[in-house]
Amino acid sequence: MRKNVHCGISISGGGLRYVELKKEGTSLKCNARAKVFLPKEVIQMESVIDTEALYLALKKLKKKIGRFGKVKAAFGIPMRDSHEGFVDFPRNMPFDEVIKSLQWQLDQYLPLTAEKAYYDAVEIDFPFPPKDSNQRESFRKYLVIASSKSFIDKIMKAITSAGFFPTALEPTSIALFRSALISPKDSEGLADAFDSKEGYLSFFLGDTISLIALGYKDDGIFYRPVMLGRKTNSEYLVQNIVKEIKFTVDYLNGYYPYFGINRLFLIGLTKLASELRDALKSAVAFPVTLLDPWKNFPLDERPRGGGWEAPLGLALRDII
């Protein structure tokens, strides 16, 4: 593997997408991109159904990349094949004890038992209620991620047999959120959102499933997939997206009444961008901004079409 090169591969109903980044000092260069379409039976509703067909598609992608030896890359797991949850643990508990504790109580937070899952956790910055200083001083908040062992074992076999070395497997939702963090710093409202004590929403348009995420500073603290996307056959797509975003805002306002939301970022949109932004202006009580992480790169390094935020976020995994 070439020095300072980082690769990400997303697996979704829209196909396999590969992004290769090279870090040059403090700047990033997109060395290469590649896409391989998947047969319809491979992934249904963003869940992998046929791992043998996925293996054949990965072999095509490996050939298209054109590199000898195993290609090191972080892989994104489709949203419905992974689970995320948030858990409080005592502030003085060592991280290895946190993982051991999850072994006995994982199924309290996620629809999987520890015996049948691979899982991990990471500490996140989280806005505890301002009046509850004891909770803030006594606990840390962790994002817990898990997938079933049987699924991961099949995916790993397909990936390694096709000529790849997976440096990480993570939910596509996490990669999507990370991709927005490198958006140009002069993007409207971005600096204010990251520095605020309030939260911000991000909407990522997918092929068949989209994502609504709540961010606080540099961390994602809520993820909600919605069954809408570019390939949704509906003349009311914009109206339905607005409805899902408004429902999410109402839910979050009720669940976190002490925690405000100050902006909504629309990410990964092409044709729908302006229409959706205009429709949302009267539906939510905060500014709506279009955000494009790829604007950090020269025009000749940017991909055409949508759906490239996830592999970008995966390639950024060891960079930011």
C-alpha positions as CSV (number, residue, x, y, z in Angstrom):
1,M,0.0,0.0,0.0
2,R,1.3,3.4,-0.9
3,K,2.2,5.8,1.9
4,N,-0.4,8.2,3.2
5,V,-3.1,6.6,1.0
6,H,-6.5,5.9,2.6
7,C,-9.3,4.0,0.9
8,G,-13.0,3.6,1.6
9,I,-15.6,1.2,0.0
10,S,-19.3,1.5,0.6
11,I,-21.8,-1.3,0.0
12,S,-25.3,-0.2,-0.9
13,G,-28.2,-0.9,-3.2
14,G,-26.7,1.8,-5.5
15,G,-23.5,-0.4,-6.0
16,L,-20.0,-0.6,-4.7
17,R,-18.3,2.8,-4.6
18,Y,-14.5,3.1,-4.0
19,V,-12.7,6.3,-3.0
20,E,-8.9,6.6,-2.6
21,L,-7.5,9.7,-0.8
22,K,-3.9,10.7,-0.4
23,K,-2.9,13.0,2.4
24,E,-0.3,15.6,1.2
25,G,0.7,17.7,4.2
26,T,-2.5,19.3,5.5
27,S,-4.4,18.8,2.2
28,L,-6.2,15.9,0.6
29,K,-6.1,14.6,-2.9
30,C,-8.7,12.2,-4.4
31,N,-6.4,9.8,-6.3
32,A,-9.1,7.5,-7.7
33,R,-12.8,6.6,-7.7
34,A,-14.5,3.5,-9.0
35,K,-18.0,2.1,-9.0
36,V,-19.5,-1.3,-9.8
37,F,-23.2,-1.8,-10.0
38,L,-24.8,-4.6,-8.1
39,P,-27.5,-7.0,-9.3
40,K,-30.9,-6.2,-7.7
41,E,-30.9,-9.4,-5.7
42,V,-27.6,-8.7,-3.9
43,I,-29.0,-5.9,-1.6
44,Q,-32.7,-5.4,-0.8
45,M,-33.8,-2.4,1.3
46,E,-30.2,-1.8,2.2
47,S,-29.6,-5.3,3.6
48,V,-27.1,-7.8,2.0
49,I,-29.0,-10.8,0.8
50,D,-26.6,-12.6,-1.6
51,T,-22.9,-12.6,-0.4
52,E,-21.8,-14.9,-3.3
53,A,-23.0,-12.3,-5.8
54,L,-21.4,-9.6,-3.6
55,Y,-18.1,-11.5,-3.8
56,L,-18.3,-11.5,-7.7
57,A,-19.0,-7.7,-7.7
58,L,-16.0,-7.1,-5.3
59,K,-13.8,-9.0,-7.8
60,K,-14.9,-6.7,-10.6
61,L,-14.2,-3.7,-8.4
62,K,-10.7,-5.0,-7.5
63,K,-10.0,-5.4,-11.3
64,K,-11.3,-1.9,-12.0
65,I,-9.1,-0.4,-9.3
66,G,-6.2,-2.1,-11.0
67,R,-3.9,-2.7,-8.2
68,F,-1.8,-5.7,-7.4
69,G,-1.9,-7.4,-4.0
70,K,-4.6,-6.9,-1.5
71,V,-6.2,-3.5,-1.4
72,K,-6.5,-2.1,2.1
73,A,-9.8,-0.2,2.7
74,A,-12.4,0.6,5.3
75,F,-15.8,-0.9,4.4
76,G,-19.2,0.5,5.0
77,I,-21.9,-1.9,6.2
78,P,-25.5,-1.2,4.9
79,M,-27.7,0.6,7.4
80,R,-30.0,-2.3,8.0
81,D,-27.2,-4.7,8.7
82,S,-25.8,-2.8,11.6
83,H,-27.2,-1.3,14.8
84,E,-26.2,1.8,16.9
85,G,-27.2,2.7,20.5
86,F,-26.1,5.1,23.2
87,V,-25.1,4.0,26.7
88,D,-24.0,5.7,29.9
89,F,-21.2,4.3,31.9
90,P,-19.5,5.7,35.1
91,R,-16.8,8.3,34.2
92,N,-14.2,6.4,36.2
93,M,-14.8,3.1,34.5
94,P,-11.8,2.0,32.3
95,F,-12.6,1.4,28.6
96,D,-11.9,-2.3,28.8
97,E,-14.4,-2.6,31.6
98,V,-16.9,-0.8,29.5
99,I,-16.5,-3.5,26.8
100,K,-16.7,-6.3,29.4
101,S,-19.9,-4.8,30.8
102,L,-21.5,-4.7,27.4
103,Q,-20.9,-8.4,27.1
104,W,-23.6,-8.9,29.7
105,Q,-26.1,-6.2,28.8
106,L,-25.8,-5.5,25.0
107,D,-29.3,-6.8,24.4
108,Q,-30.7,-4.1,26.7
109,Y,-29.7,-1.5,24.1
110,L,-29.6,-3.3,20.8
111,P,-31.5,-6.2,19.2
112,L,-28.6,-8.5,19.6
113,T,-27.0,-10.5,22.3
114,A,-23.2,-10.3,22.8
115,E,-22.9,-14.0,22.1
116,K,-24.2,-13.5,18.6
117,A,-22.7,-10.1,17.8
118,Y,-19.4,-8.3,17.0
119,Y,-19.5,-4.9,18.8
120,D,-17.5,-1.9,19.7
121,A,-17.9,1.4,21.6
122,V,-16.5,4.9,21.4
123,E,-16.9,7.8,23.8
124,I,-18.8,10.8,22.4
125,D,-19.4,14.3,23.5
126,F,-23.0,14.5,24.7
127,P,-25.1,17.4,26.0
128,F,-26.4,16.1,29.4
129,P,-29.3,18.2,30.9
130,P,-27.8,21.5,32.3
131,K,-29.6,21.1,35.6
132,D,-28.3,17.6,36.1
133,S,-24.7,18.4,36.9
134,N,-24.3,15.1,38.8
135,Q,-25.0,13.1,35.7
136,R,-22.6,15.1,33.6
137,E,-19.8,14.7,36.2
138,S,-20.5,11.0,37.0
139,F,-21.1,9.5,33.6
140,R,-19.7,9.3,30.1
141,K,-21.8,8.7,27.0
142,Y,-20.7,5.9,24.6
143,L,-21.9,5.1,21.0
144,V,-22.2,1.3,20.7
145,I,-22.2,-0.3,17.3
146,A,-23.0,-4.0,16.6
147,S,-23.7,-6.5,13.8
148,S,-24.5,-10.2,13.9
149,K,-21.5,-12.5,13.8
150,S,-23.0,-14.7,11.1
151,F,-23.4,-11.6,8.8
152,I,-19.9,-10.2,9.5
153,D,-18.3,-13.6,9.0
154,K,-20.0,-13.9,5.5
155,I,-19.1,-10.4,4.5
156,M,-15.4,-10.8,5.6
157,K,-15.1,-14.0,3.6
158,A,-16.5,-12.2,0.5
159,I,-14.2,-9.2,1.0
160,T,-10.9,-11.1,1.7
161,S,-11.6,-13.7,-1.0
162,A,-12.1,-10.9,-3.6
163,G,-8.6,-9.5,-2.8
164,F,-9.2,-6.8,-0.2
165,F,-7.8,-6.3,3.3
166,P,-10.5,-4.6,5.4
167,T,-8.9,-2.1,7.8
168,A,-12.3,-1.5,9.4
169,L,-16.0,-2.3,9.1
170,E,-18.4,0.3,10.2
171,P,-22.1,1.3,9.6
172,T,-22.6,3.5,6.6
173,S,-24.4,6.0,8.8
174,I,-21.2,6.7,10.8
175,A,-19.3,7.2,7.6
176,L,-21.9,9.6,6.2
177,F,-21.7,11.8,9.2
178,R,-17.9,11.9,9.1
179,S,-17.9,13.0,5.5
180,A,-19.7,16.2,6.4
181,L,-16.9,17.1,8.9
182,I,-14.5,18.0,6.1
183,S,-16.9,20.3,4.2
184,P,-15.3,23.7,3.3
185,K,-14.9,25.7,6.5
186,D,-16.5,28.7,4.8
187,S,-19.7,26.8,4.2
188,E,-22.7,28.7,5.4
189,G,-23.3,28.0,9.1
190,L,-20.8,25.2,9.5
191,A,-18.4,26.8,11.9
192,D,-21.3,28.1,14.0
193,A,-22.9,24.7,14.2
194,F,-19.8,22.9,15.3
195,D,-19.0,25.6,18.0
196,S,-22.5,25.8,19.3
197,K,-23.8,24.3,22.5
198,E,-26.9,23.4,20.5
199,G,-27.2,20.6,18.0
200,Y,-27.6,20.5,14.2
201,L,-29.4,18.1,11.9
202,S,-27.9,16.6,8.7
203,F,-29.9,14.9,6.0
204,F,-28.1,12.5,3.6
205,L,-30.0,11.5,0.5
206,G,-29.4,7.8,-0.4
207,D,-30.5,5.6,-3.2
208,T,-33.2,3.6,-1.4
209,I,-32.7,4.7,2.2
210,S,-31.7,8.1,3.5
211,L,-30.3,9.2,6.8
212,I,-31.3,11.9,9.3
213,A,-28.5,12.5,11.9
214,L,-28.3,14.8,14.9
215,G,-24.9,16.2,15.5
216,Y,-23.4,17.8,18.6
217,K,-20.0,19.4,18.0
218,D,-18.0,16.8,16.1
219,D,-20.1,13.8,17.2
220,G,-23.2,12.1,15.8
221,I,-25.6,11.5,18.7
222,F,-28.7,10.2,16.9
223,Y,-29.2,8.3,13.6
224,R,-32.5,7.6,11.9
225,P,-32.7,5.8,8.6
226,V,-35.8,6.7,6.5
227,M,-37.2,4.6,3.6
228,L,-36.9,7.2,0.9
229,G,-34.2,7.9,-1.7
230,R,-33.3,8.9,-5.2
231,K,-34.8,5.7,-6.6
232,T,-38.1,6.1,-4.7
233,N,-40.8,6.0,-7.3
234,S,-43.0,8.8,-6.0
235,E,-44.0,12.2,-7.3
236,Y,-44.2,13.3,-3.7
237,L,-40.6,12.5,-2.8
238,V,-39.8,16.1,-1.6
239,Q,-43.0,16.3,0.4
240,N,-42.3,12.9,2.0
241,I,-38.7,13.9,2.9
242,V,-40.0,17.1,4.5
243,K,-42.5,15.1,6.5
244,E,-39.8,12.7,7.8
245,I,-37.5,15.6,8.8
246,K,-40.3,17.4,10.6
247,F,-41.3,14.3,12.4
248,T,-37.7,13.8,13.5
249,V,-37.4,17.4,14.7
250,D,-40.7,17.0,16.8
251,Y,-39.4,13.7,18.3
252,L,-36.0,15.2,19.2
253,N,-37.6,18.3,20.7
254,G,-39.8,16.0,22.9
255,Y,-36.9,13.6,23.8
256,Y,-34.3,16.3,24.5
257,P,-36.4,19.4,25.6
258,Y,-33.3,21.0,27.0
259,F,-31.4,20.7,23.8
260,G,-32.0,23.0,20.8
261,I,-31.4,22.5,17.1
262,N,-29.9,25.4,15.3
263,R,-29.5,24.3,11.7
264,L,-30.3,21.7,9.1
265,F,-27.7,20.6,6.5
266,L,-28.8,18.9,3.3
267,I,-25.9,16.7,2.0
268,G,-25.5,14.6,-1.1
269,L,-28.4,16.2,-3.0
270,T,-28.2,17.0,-6.7
271,K,-31.4,17.7,-8.6
272,L,-33.6,17.9,-5.5
273,A,-31.4,20.4,-3.6
274,S,-33.1,23.7,-4.3
275,E,-36.6,22.3,-4.3
276,L,-36.2,20.5,-1.0
277,R,-34.5,23.5,0.7
278,D,-37.3,25.8,-0.3
279,A,-39.9,23.3,0.9
280,L,-38.2,23.0,4.3
281,K,-37.9,26.8,4.9
282,S,-41.5,26.9,6.0
283,A,-41.5,23.5,7.8
284,V,-38.7,23.9,10.3
285,A,-37.8,26.8,12.6
286,F,-34.1,27.1,11.8
287,P,-31.9,27.8,8.7
288,V,-31.5,25.2,6.0
289,T,-28.1,25.0,4.2
290,L,-26.8,22.9,1.3
291,L,-23.5,21.2,2.1
292,D,-21.1,19.5,-0.3
293,P,-18.1,17.7,1.3
294,W,-16.6,17.3,-2.2
295,K,-16.1,21.0,-2.7
296,N,-12.8,20.5,-0.8
297,F,-11.5,18.9,-4.0
298,P,-10.8,20.3,-7.5
299,L,-13.5,19.7,-10.1
300,D,-11.6,17.0,-11.9
301,E,-11.4,15.0,-8.6
302,R,-15.1,15.2,-7.8
303,P,-17.4,12.2,-8.7
304,R,-20.5,12.6,-10.9
305,G,-23.9,11.9,-9.4
306,G,-24.9,11.2,-5.8
307,G,-24.0,8.6,-3.3
308,W,-20.3,9.3,-2.9
309,E,-20.4,10.7,0.6
310,A,-20.2,7.3,2.4
311,P,-17.0,6.0,0.7
312,L,-15.5,9.5,1.3
313,G,-16.3,9.2,5.0
314,L,-14.8,5.7,5.1
315,A,-11.6,6.9,3.5
316,L,-11.4,9.7,6.0
317,R,-11.6,7.3,8.9
318,D,-7.9,7.3,9.8
319,I,-7.4,11.0,8.7
320,I,-9.8,13.0,10.9
